[in-house]
Amino acid sequence: MPLQLPPRRSTGASSRNRPSRSRVRRPTVTSRRNGASPKPRLITVQAFRVGLVGVLGVGLGLAIIGGIQTIASLLTYIGVAYFLSLAVEPIIQWAGQHRVPRWSAVSGIFLILVVAAAALVLTVVPLVTHQIVGLAKRAPTALHTLTNEPWFADFTKSLGVDGGVDGLVKAASNFLKDPAHLQSIGGGLLSVGTGVVDGATAVFVVLILTAYFTSTLPAITNKAFQLIPASKAGSWRPVYDEMTHSVGRYVAGQVLLAAFNALLTCILLLVFHVPGVALLTAVAFVGALIPIVGTIVEALIIIVVCLFTSPAATIAAVIFYIVYHPLEAYILTPRVMARAVHVPGALVVIAVIGGGALGGILGALVAVPIMAAAVVLVERVIVPWQRKR
């Protein structure tokens, strides 16, 4: 029989001396050179990558912001042209319902605008020329009358200037002899000329863009909605149509307010025989198209013209605008816009004031349509989405 050896029993000492994988710790790799203290090996590749990506992201953001600032004027022109194309879209749709081609309706609208602009220029230029000539003829008499007023004599005396005609002429001559004053006047005239040229260029560009947008607005809209998934495009298209229709309703309401303002202004000017009734009525109509801000500007222009007519006309104009401006800004405009674009009156006032503070005249002009679009978006999208949750 083969010899069977008894199985070996593991002693506690041997099992205790056997290394366990779970308890083995890997030593930290250190480097010691020339007696220097050991330094841990640091992995900095990931930190460098994060820093590089962050720097590139900041640089790209600054480049985008700089590019937007560079083309800010062009973006403004595009926005104004799109707004104007939406404003005339209801007229074009009405013409389309009466079987008028879109290109014919667009051509007719712009032809009417060109004729109206030409008629305004032909009316304004003779009136302005006549007023300038009349002002030049009345200037010596007005200056002589002004210098004989006691309050004017006291005012010029407080400034250390002779209140007579000769003293004023001498003060003006001394002012013009200073090269610094001449340079400031020349710079101001250059700025005015540059502003006129820039304004004319902006009007021309906006008109061209408006013509293109108006002619191709349905095609542009269809192409834009092709970028949206088909499952969502059907639900978003009615919302977009209602938002854009609110712009047309806003323009119709603002034109109604402007016509009412121009009618009252025309009656006031005719009663007091103020010269240039047609021109000032046109100024009142255009100024009233801009909510709150435009009425103030046209009021100042008309009051200044009334100053050269009679004290009674001036007092009547001041009283009229003191009463009418709050009435239009805080009663008529909110009520009309609440019916036209279905925006509460308080939101209309807040939108106009906020838009004017942020974007000036242009901001005040587009504030109410933007608010109307926001109200439509809340009612048609956000509120139903909240109800489903």
C-alpha positions, 0 to 999 in steps of 0.5 A: 500500500502506498504511504499516505502522508497526513495533510499539512496544517497551516499554522497561524504564523504562516497565515499571518505572514502571508501577504493579503492583496487587500492590504497591500499599499503601493508606495508613493513614487518619489524622486530624490536627486542630489539630496533634495527633498522628495517631490510627488509626481503631479499630473498637470495635463488635465488642468492645462487642458481645462485652462486652455479650453476656458481661455479659448471660450472666453476669447471666442465669446469676446470675438462674437461680442465684438462682431455683434457690436461692429454690425449693430447698425446693420442688425438694427436696419434688419430689425426695423425693416422686418418690423415694417414688413410685418406692419404692412402685411395685413394690407397685403393679405387684404389685397390678396383676398381680393385677388391682387397679386402680392407683387402688385400690392407691394409695388402699390404700397411703395409707390404711395409712400414715394408719392407721399414723401415727394409731396411732403418734400415739395410742401416742406421746402417752400414753407421752410424757405419762406419761414427762413426769409421771413425770419431774416427780415424780422430779425433786426426788428425783433432784436431791437425789441428784445434789447429794449426789454428791461429783463433782457437788460438786467440779464446781460448786465449780470453777464457783464455784456452791454445789452444794446445792439452794438454790445451784442455785435461786439460780443459775437465778434469777440466770440468768433475771433477765438480759434477754439470757438471756430473749431468747435463750431466747425466740428459741430457742423461737421457732425450735423452733416455726417448725421444727415448723411448717415440718416439718409443712408439708413433710410435708404437701406431700411426701405430696400430691406423692407421691400425685399422682406415684404415681397418674400415674407411668406417664403422666408417664414416657410424656410425658417419653419423647415428648420423646426422638427415637423412634430413641433412646427404645426403647433408653433406656426399658429403662435407665430402667426398670432404674434406677427398679426399683433404688429399689424394691429398695433400699427393700425391703432397707432395710426388712429391715435396719430390721426386724432392728434394731427386733427386736433393740432390742425384745428388749434393752428387754424384757430390762431392763424399759425403759419405752416399749418400743413407742415406742422400737422404733418409733424404732429402726425409723424411725432404721434406715431412714436408713443409718449416720446414723439408727442413731446418732441412735436409739442416742443416744435409747435410751441417754438413756432407759436412763439413767433406768431403770438402770445395767445397762440403760445399759451393755447399750445402750451395748455393744449399739450399739457392737457393732451399729452397725459391724456394720450399717454396714459388714457388713450394709448392704453385703451386703444392698444388694449383693444388692438393688441389685447395687452393690458393698459398698465403693461402698455405704459410699462413697455413704452417707458422701459423701451424708451429707456433701453432703446430710445425712440426705436425702443419706444416704437417697438416696445408694445409689439414686443410686449404683445408678442410676449403676451401671446407666447405666455397665453399660448405656450407657457400657460398650457404647458404649466396646466399639463404638469 
